């Protein structure tokens, strides 16, 4: 997670905790960031996820809303 009020910056949380968070919050209130390769993203990704491959992440951080909790996978 890049930033958020519920979980500290950089904290690793379980998929179960993310799923619970998603169920309890509106999709507009958080971000899902998929850092895998485009082929992997095309094969399967979470609804609403944004693709920014990990190799591009440093150059594309401006696309991440730092005011929302961001779950990276």
PDB file of N, H, CA, C and O in Angstrom:
ATOM      1  N   UNK A   1       0.844  -1.168   0.000  1.00  0.00           N
ATOM      2  CA  UNK A   1       0.000   0.000   0.000  1.00  0.00           C
ATOM      3  C   UNK A   1       0.894   1.237   0.000  1.00  0.00           C
ATOM      4  O   UNK A   1       1.876   1.306   0.739  1.00  0.00           O
ATOM      5  N   UNK A   2       0.552   2.181  -0.811  1.00  0.00           N
ATOM      6  H   UNK A   2      -0.246   2.125  -1.411  1.00  0.00           H
ATOM      7  CA  UNK A   2       1.355   3.386  -0.898  1.00  0.00           C
ATOM      8  C   UNK A   2       0.990   4.362   0.210  1.00  0.00           C
ATOM      9  O   UNK A   2       1.875   4.888   0.886  1.00  0.00           O
ATOM     10  N   UNK A   3      -0.295   4.610   0.405  1.00  0.00           N
ATOM     11  H   UNK A   3      -1.014   4.183  -0.144  1.00  0.00           H
ATOM     12  CA  UNK A   3      -0.685   5.532   1.470  1.00  0.00           C
ATOM     13  C   UNK A   3      -2.128   5.285   1.871  1.00  0.00           C
ATOM     14  O   UNK A   3      -2.946   4.875   1.048  1.00  0.00           O
ATOM     15  N   UNK A   4      -2.431   5.528   3.100  1.00  0.00           N
ATOM     16  H   UNK A   4      -1.767   5.861   3.769  1.00  0.00           H
ATOM     17  CA  UNK A   4      -3.806   5.408   3.569  1.00  0.00           C
ATOM     18  C   UNK A   4      -3.881   5.593   5.064  1.00  0.00           C
ATOM     19  O   UNK A   4      -2.862   5.554   5.754  1.00  0.00           O
ATOM     20  N   UNK A   5      -5.075   5.791   5.566  1.00  0.00           N
ATOM     21  H   UNK A   5      -5.903   5.823   5.006  1.00  0.00           H
ATOM     22  CA  UNK A   5      -5.264   6.015   6.989  1.00  0.00           C
ATOM     23  C   UNK A   5      -5.405   4.718   7.777  1.00  0.00           C
ATOM     24  O   UNK A   5      -5.046   4.664   8.954  1.00  0.00           O
ATOM     25  N   UNK A   6      -5.927   3.669   7.132  1.00  0.00           N
ATOM     26  H   UNK A   6      -6.218   3.713   6.177  1.00  0.00           H
ATOM     27  CA  UNK A   6      -6.190   2.433   7.848  1.00  0.00           C
ATOM     28  C   UNK A   6      -4.925   1.613   8.071  1.00  0.00           C
ATOM     29  O   UNK A   6      -4.706   1.093   9.165  1.00  0.00           O
ATOM     30  N   UNK A   7      -4.109   1.497   7.057  1.00  0.00           N
ATOM     31  H   UNK A   7      -4.288   1.920   6.169  1.00  0.00           H
ATOM     32  CA  UNK A   7      -2.890   0.706   7.132  1.00  0.00           C
ATOM     33  C   UNK A   7      -1.683   1.622   6.979  1.00  0.00           C
ATOM     34  O   UNK A   7      -1.707   2.533   6.151  1.00  0.00           O
ATOM     35  N   UNK A   8      -0.638   1.402   7.752  1.00  0.00           N
ATOM     36  H   UNK A   8      -0.618   0.662   8.425  1.00  0.00           H
ATOM     37  CA  UNK A   8       0.565   2.233   7.605  1.00  0.00           C
ATOM     38  C   UNK A   8       1.184   2.092   6.212  1.00  0.00           C
ATOM     39  O   UNK A   8       1.053   1.052   5.566  1.00  0.00           O
ATOM     40  N   UNK A   9       1.848   3.135   5.769  1.00  0.00           N
ATOM     41  H   UNK A   9       1.955   3.979   6.294  1.00  0.00           H
ATOM     42  CA  UNK A   9       2.519   3.126   4.475  1.00  0.00           C
ATOM     43  C   UNK A   9       3.481   1.946   4.404  1.00  0.00           C
ATOM     44  O   UNK A   9       4.291   1.727   5.304  1.00  0.00           O
ATOM     45  N   UNK A  10       3.374   1.197   3.320  1.00  0.00           N
ATOM     46  H   UNK A  10       2.716   1.374   2.589  1.00  0.00           H
ATOM     47  CA  UNK A  10       4.291   0.091   3.096  1.00  0.00           C
ATOM     48  C   UNK A  10       3.977  -1.179   3.852  1.00  0.00           C
ATOM     49  O   UNK A  10       4.733  -2.146   3.759  1.00  0.00           O
ATOM     50  N   UNK A  11       2.882  -1.212   4.602  1.00  0.00           N
ATOM     51  H   UNK A  11       2.268  -0.427   4.678  1.00  0.00           H
ATOM     52  CA  UNK A  11       2.540  -2.403   5.369  1.00  0.00           C
ATOM     53  C   UNK A  11       2.055  -3.506   4.435  1.00  0.00           C
ATOM     54  O   UNK A  11       1.269  -3.257   3.521  1.00  0.00           O
ATOM     55  N   UNK A  12       2.522  -4.710   4.669  1.00  0.00           N
ATOM     56  H   UNK A  12       3.160  -4.913   5.412  1.00  0.00           H
ATOM     57  CA  UNK A  12       2.003  -5.871   3.962  1.00  0.00           C
ATOM     58  C   UNK A  12       0.771  -6.358   4.695  1.00  0.00           C
ATOM     59  O   UNK A  12       0.799  -6.576   5.906  1.00  0.00           O
ATOM     60  N   UNK A  13      -0.310  -6.528   3.952  1.00  0.00           N
ATOM     61  H   UNK A  13      -0.333  -6.351   2.968  1.00  0.00           H
ATOM     62  CA  UNK A  13      -1.530  -7.041   4.561  1.00  0.00           C
ATOM     63  C   UNK A  13      -1.992  -8.263   3.763  1.00  0.00           C
ATOM     64  O   UNK A  13      -1.619  -8.441   2.604  1.00  0.00           O
ATOM     65  N   UNK A  14      -2.781  -9.070   4.382  1.00  0.00           N
ATOM     66  H   UNK A  14      -3.085  -8.925   5.324  1.00  0.00           H
ATOM     67  CA  UNK A  14      -3.210 -10.308   3.755  1.00  0.00           C
ATOM     68  C   UNK A  14      -4.286 -10.038   2.701  1.00  0.00           C
ATOM     69  O   UNK A  14      -4.992  -9.032   2.766  1.00  0.00           O
ATOM     70  N   UNK A  15      -4.402 -10.940   1.737  1.00  0.00           N
ATOM     71  H   UNK A  15      -3.828 -11.757   1.684  1.00  0.00           H
ATOM     72  CA  UNK A  15      -5.486 -10.816   0.762  1.00  0.00           C
ATOM     73  C   UNK A  15      -6.863 -10.793   1.428  1.00  0.00           C
ATOM     74  O   UNK A  15      -7.775 -10.122   0.944  1.00  0.00           O
ATOM     75  N   UNK A  16      -7.014 -11.510   2.515  1.00  0.00           N
ATOM     76  H   UNK A  16      -6.274 -12.055   2.908  1.00  0.00           H
ATOM     77  CA  UNK A  16      -8.292 -11.522   3.240  1.00  0.00           C
ATOM     78  C   UNK A  16      -8.597 -10.130   3.782  1.00  0.00           C
ATOM     79  O   UNK A  16      -9.737  -9.673   3.704  1.00  0.00           O
ATOM     80  N   UNK A  17      -7.580  -9.447   4.334  1.00  0.00           N
ATOM     81  H   UNK A  17      -6.654  -9.818   4.397  1.00  0.00           H
ATOM     82  CA  UNK A  17      -7.784  -8.090   4.854  1.00  0.00           C
ATOM     83  C   UNK A  17      -8.139  -7.118   3.730  1.00  0.00           C
ATOM     84  O   UNK A  17      -8.981  -6.239   3.913  1.00  0.00           O
ATOM     85  N   UNK A  18      -7.506  -7.271   2.580  1.00  0.00           N
ATOM     86  H   UNK A  18      -6.822  -7.985   2.432  1.00  0.00           H
ATOM     87  CA  UNK A  18      -7.822  -6.404   1.433  1.00  0.00           C
ATOM     88  C   UNK A  18      -9.254  -6.663   0.980  1.00  0.00           C
ATOM     89  O   UNK A  18     -10.009  -5.723   0.730  1.00  0.00           O
ATOM     90  N   UNK A  19      -9.624  -7.924   0.875  1.00  0.00           N
ATOM     91  H   UNK A  19      -9.010  -8.687   1.078  1.00  0.00           H
ATOM     92  CA  UNK A  19     -10.980  -8.275   0.453  1.00  0.00           C
ATOM     93  C   UNK A  19     -12.015  -7.697   1.420  1.00  0.00           C
ATOM     94  O   UNK A  19     -13.043  -7.172   0.991  1.00  0.00           O
ATOM     95  N   UNK A  20     -11.748  -7.793   2.704  1.00  0.00           N
ATOM     96  H   UNK A  20     -10.913  -8.220   3.052  1.00  0.00           H
ATOM     97  CA  UNK A  20     -12.642  -7.226   3.711  1.00  0.00           C
ATOM     98  C   UNK A  20     -12.740  -5.714   3.545  1.00  0.00           C
ATOM     99  O   UNK A  20     -13.834  -5.151   3.563  1.00  0.00           O
ATOM    100  N   UNK A  21     -11.596  -5.065   3.382  1.00  0.00           N
ATOM    101  H   UNK A  21     -10.707  -5.523   3.367  1.00  0.00           H
ATOM    102  CA  UNK A  21     -11.579  -3.612   3.194  1.00  0.00           C
ATOM    103  C   UNK A  21     -12.419  -3.227   1.977  1.00  0.00           C
ATOM    104  O   UNK A  21     -13.235  -2.308   2.040  1.00  0.00           O
ATOM    105  N   UNK A  22     -12.210  -3.941   0.872  1.00  0.00           N
ATOM    106  H   UNK A  22     -11.548  -4.688   0.821  1.00  0.00           H
ATOM    107  CA  UNK A  22     -12.940  -3.643  -0.360  1.00  0.00           C
ATOM    108  C   UNK A  22     -14.445  -3.823  -0.169  1.00  0.00           C
ATOM    109  O   UNK A  22     -15.235  -3.048  -0.707  1.00  0.00           O
ATOM    110  N   UNK A  23     -14.841  -4.830   0.585  1.00  0.00           N
ATOM    111  H   UNK A  23     -14.200  -5.461   1.022  1.00  0.00           H
ATOM    112  CA  UNK A  23     -16.265  -5.083   0.820  1.00  0.00           C
ATOM    113  C   UNK A  23     -16.907  -3.998   1.673  1.00  0.00           C
ATOM    114  O   UNK A  23     -18.108  -3.750   1.572  1.00  0.00           O
ATOM    115  N   UNK A  24     -16.108  -3.359   2.509  1.00  0.00           N
ATOM    116  H   UNK A  24     -15.132  -3.561   2.592  1.00  0.00           H
ATOM    117  CA  UNK A  24     -16.635  -2.363   3.443  1.00  0.00           C
ATOM    118  C   UNK A  24     -16.516  -0.922   2.950  1.00  0.00           C
ATOM    119  O   UNK A  24     -16.986   0.003   3.613  1.00  0.00           O
ATOM    120  N   UNK A  25     -15.889  -0.729   1.787  1.00  0.00           N
ATOM    121  H   UNK A  25     -15.507  -1.480   1.248  1.00  0.00           H
ATOM    122  CA  UNK A  25     -15.666   0.624   1.270  1.00  0.00           C
ATOM    123  C   UNK A  25     -16.099   0.719  -0.197  1.00  0.00           C
ATOM    124  O   UNK A  25     -16.083  -0.270  -0.929  1.00  0.00           O
ATOM    125  N   UNK A  26     -16.475   1.904  -0.599  1.00  0.00           N
ATOM    126  H   UNK A  26     -16.488   2.708  -0.004  1.00  0.00           H
ATOM    127  CA  UNK A  26     -16.834   2.153  -1.989  1.00  0.00           C
ATOM    128  C   UNK A  26     -15.586   2.062  -2.868  1.00  0.00           C
ATOM    129  O   UNK A  26     -14.511   2.493  -2.450  1.00  0.00           O
ATOM    130  N   UNK A  27     -15.708   1.508  -4.079  1.00  0.00           N
ATOM    131  H   UNK A  27     -16.581   1.157  -4.419  1.00  0.00           H
ATOM    132  CA  UNK A  27     -14.548   1.371  -4.970  1.00  0.00           C
ATOM    133  C   UNK A  27     -13.820   2.691  -5.258  1.00  0.00           C
ATOM    134  O   UNK A  27     -12.615   2.693  -5.509  1.00  0.00           O
ATOM    135  N   UNK A  28     -14.541   3.798  -5.222  1.00  0.00           N
ATOM    136  H   UNK A  28     -15.520   3.797  -5.018  1.00  0.00           H
ATOM    137  CA  UNK A  28     -13.916   5.093  -5.495  1.00  0.00           C
ATOM    138  C   UNK A  28     -13.021   5.572  -4.355  1.00  0.00           C
ATOM    139  O   UNK A  28     -12.266   6.530  -4.514  1.00  0.00           O
ATOM    140  N   UNK A  29     -13.109   4.899  -3.199  1.00  0.00           N
ATOM    141  H   UNK A  29     -13.723   4.120  -3.070  1.00  0.00           H
ATOM    142  CA  UNK A  29     -12.368   5.368  -2.027  1.00  0.00           C
ATOM    143  C   UNK A  29     -10.976   4.755  -1.896  1.00  0.00           C
ATOM    144  O   UNK A  29     -10.237   5.106  -0.976  1.00  0.00           O
ATOM    145  N   UNK A  30     -10.610   3.856  -2.790  1.00  0.00           N
ATOM    146  H   UNK A  30     -11.210   3.571  -3.537  1.00  0.00           H
ATOM    147  CA  UNK A  30      -9.299   3.208  -2.751  1.00  0.00           C
ATOM    148  C   UNK A  30      -8.847   2.900  -4.175  1.00  0.00           C
ATOM    149  O   UNK A  30      -9.623   3.021  -5.123  1.00  0.00           O
ATOM    150  N   UNK A  31      -7.586   2.502  -4.314  1.00  0.00           N
ATOM    151  H   UNK A  31      -6.956   2.404  -3.544  1.00  0.00           H
ATOM    152  CA  UNK A  31      -7.042   2.141  -5.622  1.00  0.00           C
ATOM    153  C   UNK A  31      -6.471   0.735  -5.581  1.00  0.00           C
ATOM    154  O   UNK A  31      -5.924   0.296  -4.569  1.00  0.00           O
ATOM    155  N   UNK A  32      -6.608   0.045  -6.694  1.00  0.00           N
ATOM    156  H   UNK A  32      -7.053   0.402  -7.515  1.00  0.00           H
ATOM    157  CA  UNK A  32      -5.959  -1.240  -6.886  1.00  0.00           C
ATOM    158  C   UNK A  32      -4.912  -1.047  -7.968  1.00  0.00           C
ATOM    159  O   UNK A  32      -5.233  -0.655  -9.090  1.00  0.00           O
ATOM    160  N   UNK A  33      -3.685  -1.317  -7.637  1.00  0.00           N
ATOM    161  H   UNK A  33      -3.423  -1.635  -6.726  1.00  0.00           H
ATOM    162  CA  UNK A  33      -2.583  -1.109  -8.565  1.00  0.00           C
ATOM    163  C   UNK A  33      -1.946  -2.452  -8.891  1.00  0.00           C
ATOM    164  O   UNK A  33      -1.351  -3.100  -8.029  1.00  0.00           O
ATOM    165  N   UNK A  34      -2.078  -2.856 -10.143  1.00  0.00           N
ATOM    166  H   UNK A  34      -2.561  -2.330 -10.843  1.00  0.00           H
ATOM    167  CA  UNK A  34      -1.520  -4.123 -10.625  1.00  0.00           C
ATOM    168  C   UNK A  34      -0.154  -3.818 -11.231  1.00  0.00           C
ATOM    169  O   UNK A  34      -0.060  -3.080 -12.212  1.00  0.00           O
ATOM    170  N   UNK A  35       0.891  -4.375 -10.659  1.00  0.00           N
ATOM    171  H   UNK A  35       0.815  -4.974  -9.861  1.00  0.00           H
ATOM    172  CA  UNK A  35       2.257  -4.082 -11.124  1.00  0.00           C
ATOM    173  C   UNK A  35       2.847  -5.237 -11.935  1.00  0.00           C
ATOM    174  O   UNK A  35       4.055  -5.293 -12.166  1.00  0.00           O
ATOM    175  N   UNK A  36       1.986  -6.150 -12.359  1.00  0.00           N
ATOM    176  H   UNK A  36       1.005  -6.105 -12.171  1.00  0.00           H
ATOM    177  CA  UNK A  36       2.461  -7.271 -13.172  1.00  0.00           C
ATOM    178  C   UNK A  36       2.647  -6.821 -14.617  1.00  0.00           C
ATOM    179  O   UNK A  36       2.492  -5.640 -14.929  1.00  0.00           O
ATOM    180  N   UNK A  37       2.972  -7.744 -15.481  1.00  0.00           N
ATOM    181  H   UNK A  37       3.098  -8.704 -15.228  1.00  0.00           H
ATOM    182  CA  UNK A  37       3.174  -7.457 -16.894  1.00  0.00           C
ATOM    183  C   UNK A  37       1.827  -7.379 -17.622  1.00  0.00           C
ATOM    184  O   UNK A  37       0.849  -7.978 -17.175  1.00  0.00           O
ATOM    185  N   UNK A  38       1.771  -6.647 -18.741  1.00  0.00           N
ATOM    186  H   UNK A  38       2.565  -6.161 -19.104  1.00  0.00           H
ATOM    187  CA  UNK A  38       0.504  -6.499 -19.471  1.00  0.00           C
ATOM    188  C   UNK A  38      -0.169  -7.827 -19.828  1.00  0.00           C
ATOM    189  O   UNK A  38      -1.395  -7.927 -19.769  1.00  0.00           O
ATOM    190  N   UNK A  39       0.595  -8.822 -20.187  1.00  0.00           N
ATOM    191  H   UNK A  39       1.590  -8.740 -20.235  1.00  0.00           H
ATOM    192  CA  UNK A  39       0.007 -10.127 -20.538  1.00  0.00           C
ATOM    193  C   UNK A  39      -0.704 -10.732 -19.326  1.00  0.00           C
ATOM    194  O   UNK A  39      -1.804 -11.272 -19.448  1.00  0.00           O
ATOM    195  N   UNK A  40      -0.073 -10.638 -18.166  1.00  0.00           N
ATOM    196  H   UNK A  40       0.820 -10.199 -18.067  1.00  0.00           H
ATOM    197  CA  UNK A  40      -0.685 -11.161 -16.942  1.00  0.00           C
ATOM    198  C   UNK A  40      -1.962 -10.395 -16.611  1.00  0.00           C
ATOM    199  O   UNK A  40      -2.969 -10.981 -16.216  1.00  0.00           O
ATOM    200  N   UNK A  41      -1.901  -9.080 -16.778  1.00  0.00           N
ATOM    201  H   UNK A  41      -1.082  -8.604 -17.099  1.00  0.00           H
ATOM    202  CA  UNK A  41      -3.066  -8.220 -16.518  1.00  0.00           C
ATOM    203  C   UNK A  41      -4.206  -8.598 -17.452  1.00  0.00           C
ATOM    204  O   UNK A  41      -5.354  -8.708 -17.020  1.00  0.00           O
ATOM    205  N   UNK A  42      -3.896  -8.798 -18.735  1.00  0.00           N
ATOM    206  H   UNK A  42      -2.964  -8.708 -19.086  1.00  0.00           H
ATOM    207  CA  UNK A  42      -4.920  -9.151 -19.716  1.00  0.00           C
ATOM    208  C   UNK A  42      -5.560 -10.497 -19.406  1.00  0.00           C
ATOM    209  O   UNK A  42      -6.753 -10.690 -19.642  1.00  0.00           O
ATOM    210  N   UNK A  43      -4.775 -11.422 -18.882  1.00  0.00           N
ATOM    211  H   UNK A  43      -3.806 -11.265 -18.691  1.00  0.00           H
ATOM    212  CA  UNK A  43      -5.294 -12.750 -18.555  1.00  0.00           C
ATOM    213  C   UNK A  43      -6.225 -12.721 -17.356  1.00  0.00           C
ATOM    214  O   UNK A  43      -7.237 -13.422 -17.333  1.00  0.00           O
ATOM    215  N   UNK A  44      -5.890 -11.918 -16.366  1.00  0.00           N
ATOM    216  H   UNK A  44      -5.068 -11.349 -16.384  1.00  0.00           H
ATOM    217  CA  UNK A  44      -6.752 -11.779 -15.191  1.00  0.00           C
ATOM    218  C   UNK A  44      -6.275 -10.612 -14.343  1.00  0.00           C
ATOM    219  O   UNK A  44      -5.078 -10.416 -14.132  1.00  0.00           O
ATOM    220  N   UNK A  45      -7.236  -9.852 -13.870  1.00  0.00           N
ATOM    221  H   UNK A  45      -8.208 -10.012 -14.041  1.00  0.00           H
ATOM    222  CA  UNK A  45      -6.946  -8.760 -12.942  1.00  0.00           C
ATOM    223  C   UNK A  45      -8.207  -8.465 -12.142  1.00  0.00           C
ATOM    224  O   UNK A  45      -9.311  -8.854 -12.522  1.00  0.00           O
ATOM    225  N   UNK A  46      -8.019  -7.782 -11.049  1.00  0.00           N
ATOM    226  H   UNK A  46      -7.122  -7.466 -10.740  1.00  0.00           H
ATOM    227  CA  UNK A  46      -9.153  -7.403 -10.213  1.00  0.00           C
ATOM    228  C   UNK A  46      -9.931  -6.276 -10.894  1.00  0.00           C
ATOM    229  O   UNK A  46      -9.325  -5.363 -11.457  1.00  0.00           O
ATOM    230  N   UNK A  47     -11.256  -6.327 -10.851  1.00  0.00           N
ATOM    231  H   UNK A  47     -11.748  -7.068 -10.394  1.00  0.00           H
ATOM    232  CA  UNK A  47     -12.048  -5.249 -11.441  1.00  0.00           C
ATOM    233  C   UNK A  47     -11.651  -3.893 -10.860  1.00  0.00           C
ATOM    234  O   UNK A  47     -11.531  -3.730  -9.646  1.00  0.00           O
ATOM    235  N   UNK A  48     -11.452  -2.939 -11.745  1.00  0.00           N
ATOM    236  H   UNK A  48     -11.549  -3.072 -12.731  1.00  0.00           H
ATOM    237  CA  UNK A  48     -11.091  -1.594 -11.324  1.00  0.00           C
ATOM    238  C   UNK A  48      -9.604  -1.364 -11.149  1.00  0.00           C
ATOM    239  O   UNK A  48      -9.184  -0.239 -10.876  1.00  0.00           O
ATOM    240  N   UNK A  49      -8.796  -2.405 -11.298  1.00  0.00           N
ATOM    241  H   UNK A  49      -9.137  -3.319 -11.519  1.00  0.00           H
ATOM    242  CA  UNK A  49      -7.347  -2.267 -11.123  1.00  0.00           C
ATOM    243  C   UNK A  49      -6.741  -1.465 -12.269  1.00  0.00           C
ATOM    244  O   UNK A  49      -7.210  -1.509 -13.406  1.00  0.00           O
ATOM    245  N   UNK A  50      -5.697  -0.741 -11.937  1.00  0.00           N
ATOM    246  H   UNK A  50      -5.316  -0.705 -11.013  1.00  0.00           H
ATOM    247  CA  UNK A  50      -4.931   0.021 -12.911  1.00  0.00           C
ATOM    248  C   UNK A  50      -3.605  -0.700 -13.108  1.00  0.00           C
ATOM    249  O   UNK A  50      -2.951  -1.099 -12.145  1.00  0.00           O
ATOM    250  N   UNK A  51      -3.220  -0.861 -14.363  1.00  0.00           N
ATOM    251  H   UNK A  51      -3.751  -0.537 -15.146  1.00  0.00           H
ATOM    252  CA  UNK A  51      -1.956  -1.519 -14.676  1.00  0.00           C
ATOM    253  C   UNK A  51      -0.827  -0.501 -14.776  1.00  0.00           C
ATOM    254  O   UNK A  51      -0.872   0.408 -15.605  1.00  0.00           O
ATOM    255  N   UNK A  52       0.170  -0.657 -13.938  1.00  0.00           N
ATOM    256  H   UNK A  52       0.207  -1.395 -13.264  1.00  0.00           H
ATOM    257  CA  UNK A  52       1.436   0.064 -14.060  1.00  0.00           C
ATOM    258  C   UNK A  52       2.516  -0.968 -13.755  1.00  0.00           C
ATOM    259  O   UNK A  52       2.816  -1.221 -12.589  1.00  0.00           O
ATOM    260  N   UNK A  53       3.106  -1.571 -14.797  1.00  0.00           N
ATOM    261  H   UNK A  53       2.862  -1.365 -15.745  1.00  0.00           H
ATOM    262  CA  UNK A  53       4.136  -2.584 -14.550  1.00  0.00           C
ATOM    263  C   UNK A  53       5.229  -2.061 -13.629  1.00  0.00           C
ATOM    264  O   UNK A  53       5.611  -0.892 -13.698  1.00  0.00           O
ATOM    265  N   UNK A  54       5.720  -2.932 -12.776  1.00  0.00           N
ATOM    266  H   UNK A  54       5.409  -3.881 -12.719  1.00  0.00           H
ATOM    267  CA  UNK A  54       6.678  -2.524 -11.746  1.00  0.00           C
ATOM    268  C   UNK A  54       7.874  -1.776 -12.330  1.00  0.00           C
ATOM    269  O   UNK A  54       8.390  -0.857 -11.694  1.00  0.00           O
ATOM    270  N   UNK A  55       8.317  -2.144 -13.509  1.00  0.00           N
ATOM    271  H   UNK A  55       7.898  -2.891 -14.026  1.00  0.00           H
ATOM    272  CA  UNK A  55       9.465  -1.456 -14.121  1.00  0.00           C
ATOM    273  C   UNK A  55       9.128  -0.020 -14.509  1.00  0.00           C
ATOM    274  O   UNK A  55      10.032   0.798 -14.683  1.00  0.00           O
ATOM    275  N   UNK A  56       7.855   0.295 -14.645  1.00  0.00           N
ATOM    276  H   UNK A  56       7.121  -0.369 -14.504  1.00  0.00           H
ATOM    277  CA  UNK A  56       7.422   1.644 -15.022  1.00  0.00           C
ATOM    278  C   UNK A  56       6.953   2.467 -13.825  1.00  0.00           C
ATOM    279  O   UNK A  56       6.707   3.667 -13.947  1.00  0.00           O
ATOM    280  N   UNK A  57       6.835   1.830 -12.692  1.00  0.00           N
ATOM    281  H   UNK A  57       7.035   0.855 -12.592  1.00  0.00           H
ATOM    282  CA  UNK A  57       6.200   2.468 -11.536  1.00  0.00           C
ATOM    283  C   UNK A  57       6.869   3.775 -11.129  1.00  0.00           C
ATOM    284  O   UNK A  57       6.179   4.769 -10.905  1.00  0.00           O
ATOM    285  N   UNK A  58       8.173   3.796 -11.030  1.00  0.00           N
ATOM    286  H   UNK A  58       8.734   2.988 -11.212  1.00  0.00           H
ATOM    287  CA  UNK A  58       8.885   5.012 -10.603  1.00  0.00           C
ATOM    288  C   UNK A  58       8.557   6.196 -11.512  1.00  0.00           C
ATOM    289  O   UNK A  58       8.389   7.319 -11.038  1.00  0.00           O
ATOM    290  N   UNK A  59       8.465   5.941 -12.816  1.00  0.00           N
ATOM    291  H   UNK A  59       8.601   5.028 -13.202  1.00  0.00           H
ATOM    292  CA  UNK A  59       8.192   7.019 -13.770  1.00  0.00           C
ATOM    293  C   UNK A  59       6.720   7.390 -13.861  1.00  0.00           C
ATOM    294  O   UNK A  59       6.381   8.417 -14.449  1.00  0.00           O
ATOM    295  N   UNK A  60       5.837   6.570 -13.286  1.00  0.00           N
ATOM    296  H   UNK A  60       6.113   5.736 -12.808  1.00  0.00           H
ATOM    297  CA  UNK A  60       4.399   6.798 -13.424  1.00  0.00           C
ATOM    298  C   UNK A  60       3.690   7.039 -12.092  1.00  0.00           C
ATOM    299  O   UNK A  60       2.465   6.957 -12.013  1.00  0.00           O
ATOM    300  N   UNK A  61       4.456   7.335 -11.059  1.00  0.00           N
ATOM    301  H   UNK A  61       5.452   7.402 -11.124  1.00  0.00           H
ATOM    302  CA  UNK A  61       3.845   7.568  -9.748  1.00  0.00           C
ATOM    303  C   UNK A  61       2.842   8.714  -9.754  1.00  0.00           C
ATOM    304  O   UNK A  61       1.959   8.774  -8.898  1.00  0.00           O
ATOM    305  N   UNK A  62       2.973   9.618 -10.714  1.00  0.00           N
ATOM    306  H   UNK A  62       3.690   9.569 -11.409  1.00  0.00           H
ATOM    307  CA  UNK A  62       2.028  10.732 -10.800  1.00  0.00           C
ATOM    308  C   UNK A  62       0.619  10.243 -11.137  1.00  0.00           C
ATOM    309  O   UNK A  62      -0.341  10.999 -10.989  1.00  0.00           O
ATOM    310  N   UNK A  63       0.478   9.002 -11.584  1.00  0.00           N
ATOM    311  H   UNK A  63       1.258   8.387 -11.704  1.00  0.00           H
ATOM    312  CA  UNK A  63      -0.831   8.433 -11.900  1.00  0.00           C
ATOM    313  C   UNK A  63      -1.514   7.839 -10.665  1.00  0.00           C
ATOM    314  O   UNK A  63      -2.675   7.437 -10.733  1.00  0.00           O
ATOM    315  N   UNK A  64      -0.813   7.784  -9.564  1.00  0.00           N
ATOM    316  H   UNK A  64       0.130   8.111  -9.508  1.00  0.00           H
ATOM    317  CA  UNK A  64      -1.346   7.209  -8.330  1.00  0.00           C
ATOM    318  C   UNK A  64      -1.828   8.337  -7.421  1.00  0.00           C
ATOM    319  O   UNK A  64      -1.090   9.277  -7.126  1.00  0.00           O
ATOM    320  N   UNK A  65      -3.072   8.222  -6.986  1.00  0.00           N
ATOM    321  H   UNK A  65      -3.672   7.458  -7.226  1.00  0.00           H
ATOM    322  CA  UNK A  65      -3.636   9.222  -6.069  1.00  0.00           C
ATOM    323  C   UNK A  65      -3.105   8.921  -4.665  1.00  0.00           C
ATOM    324  O   UNK A  65      -3.515   7.947  -4.035  1.00  0.00           O
ATOM    325  N   UNK A  66      -2.214   9.743  -4.196  1.00  0.00           N
ATOM    326  H   UNK A  66      -1.881  10.535  -4.708  1.00  0.00           H
ATOM    327  CA  UNK A  66      -1.573   9.520  -2.898  1.00  0.00           C
ATOM    328  C   UNK A  66      -2.495   9.798  -1.716  1.00  0.00           C
ATOM    329  O   UNK A  66      -2.104   9.605  -0.565  1.00  0.00           O
ATOM    330  N   UNK A  67      -3.700  10.244  -1.991  1.00  0.00           N
ATOM    331  H   UNK A  67      -4.017  10.400  -2.926  1.00  0.00           H
ATOM    332  CA  UNK A  67      -4.652  10.523  -0.913  1.00  0.00           C
ATOM    333  C   UNK A  67      -5.612   9.360  -0.669  1.00  0.00           C
ATOM    334  O   UNK A  67      -6.448   9.420   0.232  1.00  0.00           O
ATOM    335  N   UNK A  68      -5.492   8.317  -1.463  1.00  0.00           N
ATOM    336  H   UNK A  68      -4.813   8.269  -2.195  1.00  0.00           H
ATOM    337  CA  UNK A  68      -6.347   7.148  -1.297  1.00  0.00           C
ATOM    338  C   UNK A  68      -5.503   5.949  -0.876  1.00  0.00           C
ATOM    339  O   UNK A  68      -4.343   5.842  -1.275  1.00  0.00           O
ATOM    340  N   UNK A  69      -6.061   5.062  -0.089  1.00  0.00           N
ATOM    341  H   UNK A  69      -7.003   5.150   0.235  1.00  0.00           H
ATOM    342  CA  UNK A  69      -5.357   3.805   0.179  1.00  0.00           C
ATOM    343  C   UNK A  69      -5.136   3.097  -1.162  1.00  0.00           C
ATOM    344  O   UNK A  69      -6.038   3.026  -1.995  1.00  0.00           O
ATOM    345  N   UNK A  70      -3.948   2.587  -1.348  1.00  0.00           N
ATOM    346  H   UNK A  70      -3.215   2.645  -0.671  1.00  0.00           H
ATOM    347  CA  UNK A  70      -3.583   1.929  -2.598  1.00  0.00           C
ATOM    348  C   UNK A  70      -3.076   0.540  -2.305  1.00  0.00           C
ATOM    349  O   UNK A  70      -2.099   0.360  -1.578  1.00  0.00           O
ATOM    350  N   UNK A  71      -3.742  -0.431  -2.872  1.00  0.00           N
ATOM    351  H   UNK A  71      -4.536  -0.284  -3.462  1.00  0.00           H
ATOM    352  CA  UNK A  71      -3.353  -1.820  -2.713  1.00  0.00           C
ATOM    353  C   UNK A  71      -2.606  -2.255  -3.959  1.00  0.00           C
ATOM    354  O   UNK A  71      -3.134  -2.194  -5.069  1.00  0.00           O
ATOM    355  N   UNK A  72      -1.383  -2.691  -3.764  1.00  0.00           N
ATOM    356  H   UNK A  72      -0.954  -2.740  -2.862  1.00  0.00           H
ATOM    357  CA  UNK A  72      -0.504  -3.054  -4.870  1.00  0.00           C
ATOM    358  C   UNK A  72      -0.359  -4.559  -4.904  1.00  0.00           C
ATOM    359  O   UNK A  72      -0.110  -5.199  -3.882  1.00  0.00           O
ATOM    360  N   UNK A  73      -0.520  -5.116  -6.097  1.00  0.00           N
ATOM    361  H   UNK A  73      -0.722  -4.595  -6.927  1.00  0.00           H
ATOM    362  CA  UNK A  73      -0.326  -6.557  -6.247  1.00  0.00           C
ATOM    363  C   UNK A  73       0.302  -6.867  -7.586  1.00  0.00           C
ATOM    364  O   UNK A  73       0.545  -8.033  -7.899  1.00  0.00           O
TER     365      UNK A  73
END
